[in-house]
Amino acid sequence: MYNRLLEMCGFEPQEIRQEKQRIEKTFKVLKIGEKEISAAEKRVEQLYSIELPCVRKMLKVWIKELLALVMARDEKEKIVYAIMPSPAESYLAAMLASDKLYVGYPDYVFQIGLGALFGNLNPLLEAAERYGMTPGGGHCGLNKTRLGAHALGIIPKGDLSMAWGIVCDEGPKTDELIHEVFGMPVVYLDRCQDDPLDLFPEINELTVDYIVGEIKRAYAQFAEVAGVEISNELVMKAVKILFSYMENLGKVQELMRSDPLPLSQADMILFIMVTQLCIRDYEGATEAVKMLYEEVKQRVEEKRGILPEESPRVLWGNHFPLPDPGIVKMVEEVGIASPFSEIFYVTIQPPSKIYDDPVETIARRFLELGLITSVTGRVRDIIRLFKEWDLDGILWFNHAPCKVIGTDSLMIKKALKKELKVPIIVVEGDIYDARFYNRQQIRNRVESFAEMLKTRQKRV
Amino acid sequence: MGAYERLDQAISQRPLQLQQARDRGAKVIGISGLGYVPEEIIYASGAIPMRLVRGGDPEPLAAAAGDMDRILCPFSRAQYGYRVLEEESRYQMIDFLVCAISCQHMRRVADAWDLNTDVKVFRLGVPHAYNTKSGLAYYLEMVKRLKEMLETFLGKKIEEEGLREAILLYNRVRELLKEISFLRKNEIPTITGKEFFKLMHSSFYLDPKEMVEILESLLVQLKENRKKGENAKHRILLTGNMLAVGDYKVIDMVEEVGGSVVIEQFCGGVRHYLDNINPDGDLLEAIARRYLQGKTPCAFMRPSRQRIDIVVKLAKEFKVDGVIWYQLRYCDTYNMEFFYFNTIMKGAGFPVLQLESEYDVEERGRLLNRIESFMESLEGRT
């Protein structure tokens, strides 16, 4: 029943046989039957460039993550959950501490595994709405995904959640709710978002010290629960693994400067997301990203792309939607090329320096992002990227329910209009919940925007 | 002159009083983020602290719509919107704004003022890990920076003795508010919920010395009037995230249908006056302890369960018949907390009504219907 789908996703027949029990149990828990598999086959064919072996390989990495998450209680002694957005290396270090542990990000794994691949995320989102994240309440689909997974009982209760509250309030609140309702222990990490607007690109040293202390406090609690410590060596190892992957991905990103645009962002998302969370198969992922580089390079050399040459290029504000890569494909279909999204671009950059205390490296990498520090820091980064990449406009795909990256869109639009004087479209969207928007309505607006960009190109 | 008359007079005279003070060179320091900015320090600096806490009107939201996304809670949008509207003197006379970055919504208030007005903004970080050593150390550092900033801005050092006097003065305001509020434990409260809220909200606006005099005389008056009030049909505990100055619709409706709000658990409610600052020892540390750890945690604090336990305790102490949870739309943390709050309160034997507002005039009918039904449902229980 599932062989064809898994083979499309890079599994060898022998691997499918070996994994049979895990696959079937996972699919049963997730209520993935014949109908869902058939739908997934169509999605994978339509959304991803599965003619590229590297894409198939990366799809396999994601399916393996899905299996590892659902099977965690059967296969591991302790389970520690992470939440997004957070620096993946801090949790990767925890994952590396022992092979008896499961450490992972259920939200992102379901967003990609269940959402993007199977198009079947809605039951989780709806479950979360029955458990306190009421519809219309302006809640984030990422947090809903996590809460919904607990509410439906499709993931085991964690022994600990290390709730990264350094960027948003709702993420840790979700885990508090999960704690109150399902009894999962939580350690909260904190930061004050009080940087003055004119501080960036300087870093608030008080904040650095505070975050370093918070991560170490969480690590101490982790050690109590997991029975193993996260040493500096482990953190350094995690930093190196992740940053090495980022360097490889950065080379692919550079190829996106080529005209025509050589690769769809729907494919890129699969590779980018590896940098945002800790996964089990870094070896497979690294191999895949290296293959991606070679395959995209070949396209560039042959002047092959997914759009005609000289298609207008935009900076995609926020990041590409996770459970609905179809939106990205739609924008590409109407003739707009997005060489990167603002958030993904800045977050896949390795840090400017590795410090003796690797936890300090983590904290500083985070705080080097304008996005994290202030609205003016974010604007400054966007302007820099816009100019560096010589783009034609900005497509701001607003993550409307998010209090962090969705509540500054008007301020950003105003600042960018003033500074750049280029066409900007703000689309009221949701990067984690496709139910939020009407795709046809977005298409109509984006088509008009594309016409405007093309007319402008001709006039210039 | 009775205490209430004196209060009304003080309120009506305050704008002129403030204007005259400004003409003499005094500075008005706006406070955004009600519960986490220690006004004692501002008062001790010689400046005039002005808490910005108005809400309940739809017009400021429309005024703020070009700069603040609609997904922000209406209270936060209003804190900028009143400034844009230019109708409310207390939002216009601000020389410097201190914004407690207590949640994501209030962070955007600081951004909107900073980007779109000529008022300088100081961001006072509020750690959500309020019960940790590092959280306290961070907040203490911010309190010190606030003091330094004020000294620089005003060109004048804040003396220890002046700060101690300010602490004692504000402690006295809080003590009196608490004593008056707790009179509502009596079977026949001599002050209504609406009267008490207006009184407390006046303390955000009036000079604290004058406020102490008013509160002292009112306390005497209320004690004399004991048993002269009416026995309300249903005693209600009102809770939620924020009951802004002027946002009295729910209290009015409860009283309209024969109920009485006998205690409230809000950022500008019992959380404001329940705890005092220890005036002994290191004063800045004492201030930090009280503002961060001494007061009941809001829903964005981690964890915030302590607040729910306090609500249960208050509900028992004030012998309430029911609990009304009043939340503002898009306040994510309170909205989520309601899910288990409801279970806990019902488990403790208290019926709960959840209400939500976006400061829209059209919601009044709906709110009143729900309050009426809730009150009816309490009939059989009492």
Interface residues (C-beta under 8 A of the other chain):
Chain A: Y131 G132 M133 T134 G137 G138 H139 C140 A163 G165 C168 D169 E170 P172 K173 T174 E176 L177 H179 E180 V181 V186 Y188 L189 D190 C192 Q193 D194 D195 P196 L197 L206 Y210 G213 E214 R217 S374 V375 T376 A400 P401 C402 K403 V404 G406 T407 D408 S409 L410 M411 K414 A415
Chain B: G66 D67 M68 D69 I71 L72 I101 C103 Q104 H105 R107 R108 D111 A112 D114 L115 R123 L124 G125 V126 P127 H128 A129 T132 S134 G135 Y138 E141 M142 A299 F300 R302 P303 S304 R305 R329 Y330 D332 T333 N335 M336 E337 F338 F339 Y340
